Amino acid sequence: MIKVDKNGPLWRIVLNRPQKANSLTAGMLEDLITLTAEARNTAKVLILSGQGKVFSAGADLDEARAGLATSDLWETLSGNIATLPCLTIAALNGTLAGGAFGMVLACDLRVSVENAKFFYPVMKLGFLPQPSDPGRLVGLVGPARAKMILMAGQKIDAETALNWGLVDRVVAPGGLDQCVSELASDALGATPAHAAAIKGMIR
């Protein structure tokens, strides 16, 4: 349910469960953790995307009720991504919801198709967000807008997400790959040490 394309230093990881809106199981999270750990010493650019019309609906509902919603796997995955020395790009092919926010917020850049929606209904569902998510979200959109998403349960569209700073580019569905390729170009041409040094300075 996770596809990976390793084209030399360019890694593309795709959530591949479109029949379930790419909702995430424990097994998928474990695979993502393994892959992002492997990418540390190999990838210059890592791209996360989804198959179909939705990036991810978050946790698989059956597994969420059985305990996945509060699993440490989510935080381990977002921590892996956040500390990668390479450029990480979330290529959001559609709606982003719930626990899937963690891996996206941990990426360096976020590019979205224009028909995507964004919502994180933890207040409504009675769960806490992943520990690092509120801080990363505040860093992008500010505290009031973070509360709009996490506490007021607002579902925002791609244009609003761009205006708020949640995403960095919005494109037509057919333009996602080209946009990501352009953003990845300089990092692919650099040495890993150079890219890591610049990323470290920004942190």
C-alpha positions as CSV (number, residue, x, y, z in Angstrom):
1,M,0.0,0.0,0.0
2,I,3.1,2.2,-0.2
3,K,4.8,2.6,-3.5
4,V,8.4,3.9,-3.8
5,D,10.3,5.0,-6.9
6,K,14.0,5.5,-6.3
7,N,15.4,7.3,-9.3
8,G,18.9,7.8,-8.0
9,P,18.9,10.6,-5.5
10,L,15.2,11.4,-6.2
11,W,12.8,9.4,-4.1
12,R,9.1,9.5,-4.6
13,I,6.9,7.8,-2.0
14,V,3.3,7.3,-2.8
15,L,0.4,6.4,-0.5
16,N,-1.3,3.7,-2.6
17,R,-4.7,2.9,-1.0
18,P,-7.0,4.9,-3.2
19,Q,-10.0,2.7,-2.6
20,K,-9.8,3.8,1.1
21,A,-8.9,7.4,0.4
22,N,-5.3,6.5,1.2
23,S,-6.2,6.2,4.9
24,L,-3.2,5.0,6.9
25,T,-2.8,1.7,8.7
26,A,-0.2,0.8,11.2
27,G,1.6,-1.3,8.6
28,M,1.7,1.6,6.2
29,L,3.1,3.9,8.9
30,E,5.8,1.3,9.7
31,D,6.7,1.1,6.0
32,L,6.9,4.9,5.8
33,I,9.2,5.0,8.9
34,T,11.5,2.4,7.3
35,L,11.7,4.2,4.0
36,T,12.3,7.7,5.5
37,A,15.1,6.2,7.6
38,E,16.6,4.6,4.5
39,A,16.4,7.9,2.6
40,R,18.7,9.7,5.1
41,N,21.9,8.6,3.5
42,T,20.7,8.3,-0.1
43,A,18.1,10.8,-1.2
44,K,18.8,14.4,-2.2
45,V,15.0,15.0,-2.7
46,L,12.2,13.1,-1.1
47,I,8.6,13.6,-2.5
48,L,5.5,12.4,-0.7
49,S,2.3,12.0,-2.6
50,G,-0.9,10.0,-2.9
51,Q,-2.6,7.8,-5.5
52,G,-5.9,8.9,-6.8
53,K,-7.9,12.1,-5.9
54,V,-7.1,12.2,-2.1
55,F,-3.7,12.6,-0.5
56,S,-4.9,10.9,2.7
57,A,-8.0,10.8,4.9
58,G,-5.8,10.2,7.9
59,A,-5.9,7.1,10.0
60,D,-7.9,4.0,8.9
61,L,-11.1,4.3,11.0
62,D,-11.1,0.7,12.2
63,E,-7.5,0.8,13.3
64,A,-8.0,4.3,14.8
65,R,-10.7,2.9,17.1
66,A,-8.4,0.1,18.0
67,G,-5.6,2.5,19.2
68,L,-3.8,3.7,16.1
69,A,-5.1,7.3,16.6
70,T,-2.8,7.6,19.7
71,S,0.1,5.5,18.4
72,D,3.7,6.7,18.6
73,L,4.1,5.7,15.0
74,W,2.8,9.0,13.8
75,E,5.3,11.0,15.7
76,T,8.2,8.7,14.8
77,L,7.3,9.2,11.1
78,S,7.0,13.0,11.2
79,G,10.3,13.2,13.3
80,N,12.1,11.1,10.6
81,I,10.9,13.5,7.9
82,A,11.6,16.7,9.8
83,T,15.2,15.7,10.5
84,L,16.1,14.5,7.0
85,P,19.1,16.4,5.6
86,C,17.6,16.4,2.0
87,L,14.8,18.6,0.5
88,T,11.4,17.1,1.3
89,I,8.3,18.0,-0.7
90,A,4.7,17.1,0.0
91,A,3.0,16.8,-3.4
92,L,-0.6,17.0,-2.3
93,N,-2.7,15.4,-5.1
94,G,-5.9,16.0,-3.2
95,T,-7.5,16.4,0.3
96,L,-5.3,16.2,3.4
97,A,-7.1,15.2,6.6
98,G,-6.4,14.1,10.2
99,G,-3.2,12.3,11.2
100,A,-1.8,12.6,7.7
101,F,-1.1,16.3,8.5
102,G,1.9,15.2,10.6
103,M,4.1,13.9,7.7
104,V,3.0,16.9,5.5
105,L,3.8,19.5,8.2
106,A,7.2,17.9,8.7
107,C,8.1,18.5,5.0
108,D,10.1,21.5,3.8
109,L,7.7,22.4,1.1
110,R,4.0,21.7,0.3
111,V,2.5,21.9,-3.2
112,S,-1.3,21.4,-3.6
113,V,-3.7,20.9,-6.4
114,E,-6.4,23.6,-6.5
115,N,-9.3,21.3,-5.5
116,A,-7.8,20.0,-2.3
117,K,-9.3,20.5,1.2
118,F,-7.5,20.6,4.5
119,F,-9.0,19.6,7.9
120,Y,-7.8,18.1,11.1
121,P,-10.9,17.2,13.2
122,V,-9.2,16.2,16.5
123,M,-11.5,18.3,18.6
124,K,-14.6,16.7,17.1
125,L,-13.2,13.2,17.4
126,G,-11.9,13.5,20.9
127,F,-8.2,12.9,20.2
128,L,-5.2,15.1,20.7
129,P,-3.1,16.0,17.7
130,Q,0.3,14.5,17.3
131,P,2.7,16.2,19.8
132,S,4.8,18.1,17.2
133,D,1.9,19.1,14.9
134,P,0.5,22.1,16.7
135,G,4.0,23.8,16.9
136,R,4.7,23.1,13.2
137,L,1.2,24.3,12.3
138,V,1.6,27.5,14.3
139,G,5.0,28.1,12.6
140,L,3.3,28.1,9.2
141,V,-0.1,29.8,9.8
142,G,0.1,31.5,13.2
143,P,-1.7,30.6,16.5
144,A,-5.2,31.9,15.6
145,R,-5.4,30.0,12.4
146,A,-3.9,26.9,14.0
147,K,-6.8,27.1,16.4
148,M,-9.2,27.6,13.5
149,I,-8.1,24.2,12.2
150,L,-7.5,22.2,15.4
151,M,-10.1,23.7,17.7
152,A,-12.8,25.2,15.5
153,G,-12.6,22.3,13.1
154,Q,-12.5,24.4,10.0
155,K,-12.2,22.8,6.6
156,I,-10.2,25.1,4.4
157,D,-9.7,25.1,0.6
158,A,-6.4,25.3,-1.3
159,E,-6.6,29.0,-1.9
160,T,-7.1,29.7,1.8
161,A,-4.3,27.3,2.6
162,L,-2.0,29.2,0.3
163,N,-3.0,32.6,1.8
164,W,-2.5,31.3,5.3
165,G,0.9,29.8,4.5
166,L,-0.1,26.2,5.0
167,V,1.0,25.4,1.4
168,D,3.6,27.1,-0.8
169,R,2.1,26.6,-4.3
170,V,-1.3,25.7,-5.7
171,V,-1.5,24.3,-9.2
172,A,-4.0,22.6,-11.5
173,P,-4.1,18.8,-11.1
174,G,-2.1,18.3,-14.3
175,G,0.6,20.6,-13.2
176,L,1.6,19.0,-9.9
177,D,4.5,16.9,-11.2
178,Q,6.0,19.8,-13.2
179,C,5.9,22.1,-10.2
180,V,7.5,19.5,-8.0
181,S,10.2,18.8,-10.6
182,E,11.1,22.5,-10.8
183,L,11.3,22.9,-7.0
184,A,13.5,19.8,-6.8
185,S,15.9,20.8,-9.6
186,D,18.5,22.8,-7.6
187,A,18.7,20.3,-4.7
188,L,19.2,17.4,-7.2
189,G,22.1,19.3,-8.7
190,A,23.8,20.1,-5.4
191,T,26.0,17.8,-3.2
192,P,24.2,16.3,-0.2
193,A,26.5,18.1,2.1
194,H,25.7,21.5,0.5
195,A,22.0,20.9,0.7
196,A,22.2,19.7,4.3
197,A,24.2,22.8,5.3
198,I,21.7,25.2,3.8
199,K,18.8,23.3,5.4
200,G,20.7,23.4,8.8
201,M,21.2,27.1,8.5
202,I,17.5,27.7,7.9
203,R,16.5,25.6,10.9
